[in-house]
């Protein structure tokens, strides 16, 4: 386990849940459908029109091997609530708008997201940066935690291709660091900096909620998804909240091959149905793994809908077993994931079976490190 000078991010699991009205999101809950609305959503077109386009599947049993194709963090605090419209004439404003577009684009795709809490970190806008002698090593003052402990990080910059200056001018706000290289201006959030540059902070990421990004209303990107907003409101004073969004790759092992690779299933309708099957099951498995069998904070109705969906997908795909491997190459401290149910690790590997609509998860032990012979 990683250690640091700061207290671990451990929340009180026995807190009483405040009402939506106390959280200021009563209106959102009244208007919005349940977060699992898409699991059993009827097709948008008449079924008779879709029949020729439905996927063809084999009859042989399937085993899935699920890995992470790519992953990216988005800082949820910047979009939650009712943020001011970014001023695109300003470098930070342009970066905020790019971040919004990037997050909004995920709402059109079937991706997995984790709502994650990390200890609050800010740049110390009242402090001063300093340069190393004859180098591009920049020391930046920061403030950590609710007690606003002063600290600093030293990062080593690289001159971008479009730069016209050998060393940038530096400005700071509490959330953004701006580097003006003459021909190029970079605006980096505090979490961009901590992920892109090596530093001594070794905080861990607590997974609070698991979901899918696909949503025609784009509620997650606009800070309007009640379940996520509730978690944000509960933890906003002491923690930063980020969304870890992952695109999953599924390898299908079967005597009949992967149905998604059949020419007959190349049409958009068939491809999306097969992808939805896979992402729905992966989501249910990760909910069970990180949130536990009681799915803290979710309704009995949602639990029953998910069981029904799992049975449906298992039967349609003859799914016997699947493994989810969340490891990433060159992972850093932001990939040190844990939850109230799972200890911290960068190597979450999960074996999954299905019993009567329930996904049974078993954590695979991390492989022992083999010391190289001297």
N, C-alpha and C positions, 0 to 999 in steps of 0.2 A: 504494500500500500504506500502511496506517495505521502510524504510528510511535509509540513510547512510550519511557519511561525504563527499562522493564523488558525483560529478555531475551525473545526470541520463543519461542513454544511449539513447539519442534521436538524430537521424540522421536528416539531412536536406532533406525533402522529395521532394524539388523542384530543386535538383541539376540537371544540364544538363548531360545526359548520354554520357560519352566519347565513341569514336569509338573503335571497337575491336583492331585496329592497335595501338591506344594509350595505350591500356591496355596490349599489347603484346600477345594477344591471337587470332590474326587474322587467323593464320594457323589452330588453333583448330576449329574455326567456319567454315573454308572452307572445312575441311575434315569430320567433325562429323555430323551425322544426328541430327534432332531436338530432344530435350529431351523427347518429347512425342511419340517417334517413336514406342514404344511397344503397344500403345493403340489399334491401328487397325492393328497390325502386322499379316500377314497371317500365318497359321500353317506351321510348318517346314516340315510336311509330307503331301502327297497327301490326299485330303479330303476323297476320297473313302476308304482309309485305316483307317481313323480316325472315320468314321461313327459309327461302332459298339462300339466305346469307348466313344462317346460323352455323356455328362450327361443327365439323365432323370430328368425332373422337373415336379412338380405338377402344378395345375391350380389355386390354392387358393392364395389370396393376401398374401404378406409377409410384416412383419415389422422387422427391424434389430435393435439390441441393441449392439453397438460397444464399447468395452473397451480395455484398454491397458494391454496386457498379460505381457510384460516386456519391459524395455526401458534402453538404455545405451548411454552415450555420448562418442564421438570420437573426438579427437583434430585434426581438419582438417589442421591447419597450419603446422603440422608435415609431412603431405603427399603432400601438394600443391606445385606446381612448380616442381623443379627437385632436391629433397633432396639427400644428399649423402647416399650411401648404408650403412646400419647400420653394425657396427663391432660387431658380435655376441660374441666375446671374452670379451666384456665389458658389465657390467650389464645394463647400459642404452641402449646399442646397442641391447642386447637381448630383452629388453622391447619394444623398437621401432619395432623390427621385429615381436614380438607377436601382437603388436597393428596393424601392417600392415596386418598380416594374418587374424586377427579378422575382420578388416574392409573389406578385400577382400572376406571373406566368406559370408558377407551380400549381395554381388552382385549376389549370386546364389539364393536368396530368395526374396519373395514378401513382403517387409517391407516398412514402411513409414519412411521418414526422414525429419527433419527440419534443414535447414541451419541457424545457430543461431550465433548472435554476442553478446559478452560480453566485458566489459572493459578490456583492456590489463593488465595482472598481470604476474609478474616474481619473482622468488627468487632473492634476493640480494646476488649474488655470492661473492661480496666483503665484505659482512657483516659477522657476527659471530653468530652461534647458541649458545643457553645456555640451561642448564637443571635446573628444579626446584629441591629444596632440597628433597632428599629421595623419589623421584618420577620419573616417566617416562614422565613428562610434558616437552615437547621440544618447546622452543620459536625460531621461524624461521623468519629472516628478509625478507621482500618482498618489491617490487617496484610496484607501482600502477599507471596506466594511462600514457598518453603521456607526462605529466609533471614530471613523475618518482617520485611521492611522496613516501617517505620512510615510511614504516609501519612494523608491525610484526604480526604474528599469533602464538598462543600457542596451541599445539595439545597434546593430551594424548595418548601415544603409548601403545600397548598391546604386550607382549612378544609372538612371534609366536611359534608354537609347535616345529618346527625344530631348534629353536635357541639354541646356546651353550653359548651365552653371555647374561647377565641380562640387559645390556644396550648397544645399538649398537654404532658403530662409524658412524659419519655423514659426508657426503660430498655433495656439491651442485654445480650445474651449474645454469644458469639463468632459465632453464626449468625443471630440474629434481633434486629431492632429493634422495640420495642413503643411505640406512640404512643397515649396515653390522652387522648382528647378529651372525657372526661366521659360523654357519652351514647353514645360509640362508642370501641372499642379496636381499633386496627389492629396486626397482627403481620406484619412484612415480613421475609423472609429477605434476606441480603446480595445474592443474585442478583435478587430482586424489586426491591430498591432500585436496583441498577446498571442494570436494564432500564427502570424507570419514570421515573427522574430523570436529567437530563443530568449528565454528569460527565467528568472528564478521562481516565479510564482507557480505553484503546483496544485492549484485548486481542482476540485473534482466536479463533475456535472451530474446533478441529481435529476433523474427522469421522473417527471410528475404525471405525464399524460402521453398516451400514444394515439395517433389517429392517421387519417388519410387526407391528402391535400385536395383531392378532386372535389370541386364544389362550384357549380355554375354561378352561385351568388357571391363567391369570393370572400366569404365571411372571415376566414382565418387571416387573410392578407390585410383586411380592413379593421382587424381587432374587434370583430363582431361575433365571434363564436362563443356562446355563453360558457361552455365547459372550460375553455382555455382562459377566458376573461376572469372567471371565478378564481382560478389558480393564480392568475396574475395579481388580482386584487389582494389575495391572502398573503402573498409573498413580496409585494412590491416595495415595502419599506426597507427590507434588509437584503434583498437579492436582486440580481439582474435576471431577466428571463429571455431565453433564446429559443429558437426553433432549429433543431437539427433535422434537416430534410434529406432523405436518402432515396436514391433510385436503386431498386433491387433487380438483381439478375437471377433468373430461375433456370437451372439446368434440370431437364426432365429425363429420368432414367426409366425406360420402359421398352419392352419387346416391340411395341408398336411405334416407337420413336416419340418425338415431341409433336403433338397436334399442331402447335403454332407454326411448325416448319412445313406443314403440308401445303402444297400449292392451292388447294381448295379453300384453305383458311386464311388466305392472304388478304381477303377483302377487309375493310375497316371494321365492319360489324363483328365478324368472327374474331378478328384479332383483339378487339376491345373486350369481348365477352371472356375470352380465355385469360387476358391480362387481369380483368376484374376478379375472376375466380382466384387467381394466384395472390393478388394483393390483398383481397378480403381475408384469405386464410392467414397470410403473413401478419396482417394487422391483428387478428384475433389471437394469434400465438404470442405476439410481442406484448399485447395487453395482459395476457395471462402471466407472462414471464416477469414483466416489470411492475405490474399493478397487483398481482396475486389473484387467487381464485375468487375473492370477494369483489374484485374490480371497484375499489374504494371510490365513491362518488358517482358511480353509474347506477342506473335504475334497474329494477328487476325486469322491466319491459325490454330494455336494451340487452340484458343477458339472454333472455329468451329468443329475441330476434337473432342474436349472434349464433346461438346454438342451432337454430333452424337453418341459417345460412351455411354454417360449417357442415351440417349433414348434407345439404344440397350439393355443395362443391365436392365433398368427399365421394358422394355417389356418382356424380357426373364424370369425375376424373379418375375413379377407381384408385383414390389416393390411399396408400398404405402407411407412408412414413415420410417425414421431411426433416431436414436439418437447416437451421439458420445460422450463418456465420457472419457476425457483425464486425469482424476485424478489418482494419484498414492498414495499408502500407504507410510507413512513415507517420504513424499516429502520434499525436502529442497529448498534453494534459487535458485538452478539451474532449478527448475521446475516452477519458477515465470516467466511465458511466457507472452509476449505481442508482438504487431506488430503495424504498422502504422494504422491498422484498429481496433485493439482490445486492451482494457486496460489490465494492468497486473493482473494476477491471477494464482493460483495453481489449480483452479477448473473450467476448461473450459469444459462446458457441452453444446452440440449443438444439437438442434432439426432441422431435415432436411426434406424437401419435394422436389419433382421434378416437375417442370412446363416447358413443352416444351423443355426438354434437359437442363434446368438451375436448378442447385441445390440452393434452397432457404434456407438460414441458419438463425436460430434464437437462440441467446444465452439464455440459461436457467439461471435465476438469482441464485446466490449462496444461499443455504438454510441458514436462519437466525440461528445464534448460540443461543442455549438455555442455559441460566445461570442455573447452578445447585443450587438447594435450599440449603441454608445454614443450 
